[in-house]
Amino acid sequence: PYTTLFRSKIKEYLTTNNCITRRDLELKFGLRQSAALKCLKHFTEIGILKKEGARNSPVYFLNK
Protein backbone atom coordinates (compact mmCIF):
# COMPACT_ATOMS: atom_id res chain seq x y z
CA PRO A 1 0.00 0.00 0.00
CA TYR A 2 2.94 2.36 0.45
CA THR A 3 4.53 3.44 -2.79
CA THR A 4 8.22 3.65 -3.50
CA LEU A 5 7.79 7.43 -3.74
CA PHE A 6 6.57 7.56 -0.15
CA ARG A 7 9.40 5.24 0.89
CA SER A 8 11.95 7.55 -0.74
CA LYS A 9 10.41 10.60 0.97
CA ILE A 10 10.84 8.96 4.36
CA LYS A 11 14.42 7.99 3.54
CA GLU A 12 15.09 11.54 2.36
CA TYR A 13 13.66 12.91 5.62
CA LEU A 14 15.93 10.59 7.59
CA THR A 15 19.05 11.77 5.77
CA THR A 16 18.64 15.22 7.32
CA ASN A 17 16.99 14.10 10.58
CA ASN A 18 18.29 11.45 12.94
CA CYS A 19 14.93 9.78 13.54
CA ILE A 20 11.22 10.00 12.76
CA THR A 21 8.16 9.67 14.97
CA ARG A 22 4.49 9.08 14.30
CA ARG A 23 3.86 12.75 14.95
CA ASP A 24 6.52 13.73 12.38
CA LEU A 25 4.75 11.63 9.76
CA GLU A 26 1.45 13.26 10.59
CA LEU A 27 2.82 16.78 10.31
CA LYS A 28 5.29 16.42 7.43
CA PHE A 29 3.26 14.10 5.21
CA GLY A 30 -0.30 15.04 6.15
CA LEU A 31 -1.28 11.61 7.45
CA ARG A 32 -3.85 10.77 10.09
CA GLN A 33 -2.66 9.03 13.25
CA SER A 34 -3.90 5.60 12.17
CA ALA A 35 -2.30 5.91 8.72
CA ALA A 36 1.00 7.05 10.24
CA LEU A 37 1.01 4.07 12.62
CA LYS A 38 0.26 1.63 9.80
CA CYS A 39 3.01 3.16 7.69
CA LEU A 40 5.61 2.92 10.46
CA LYS A 41 4.57 -0.65 11.24
CA HIS A 42 4.81 -1.62 7.56
CA PHE A 43 8.29 -0.15 7.07
CA THR A 44 9.48 -1.73 10.33
CA GLU A 45 8.19 -5.15 9.29
CA ILE A 46 9.92 -5.06 5.89
CA GLY A 47 13.19 -3.91 7.49
CA ILE A 48 13.51 -0.31 6.32
CA LEU A 49 13.00 1.22 9.76
CA LYS A 50 14.15 0.16 13.22
CA LYS A 51 11.92 0.92 16.22
CA GLU A 52 13.49 2.03 19.50
CA GLY A 53 12.41 3.71 22.69
CA ALA A 54 9.51 3.40 25.07
CA ARG A 55 6.38 1.55 24.02
CA ASN A 56 4.23 4.68 24.34
CA SER A 57 6.67 6.98 22.51
CA PRO A 58 8.84 5.06 20.06
CA VAL A 59 11.21 6.64 17.58
CA TYR A 60 12.20 5.10 14.28
CA PHE A 61 15.63 5.03 12.68
CA LEU A 62 16.75 4.02 9.23
CA ASN A 63 17.84 0.38 9.44
CA LYS A 64 21.47 0.16 8.33
Summary of the structure (lengths in Angstrom):
residues: 64
radius of gyration: 10.6
end to end distance: 23.0
largest distance: 29.1
contacts: 155
relative contact order: 0.19
helix: 53%
strand: 14%
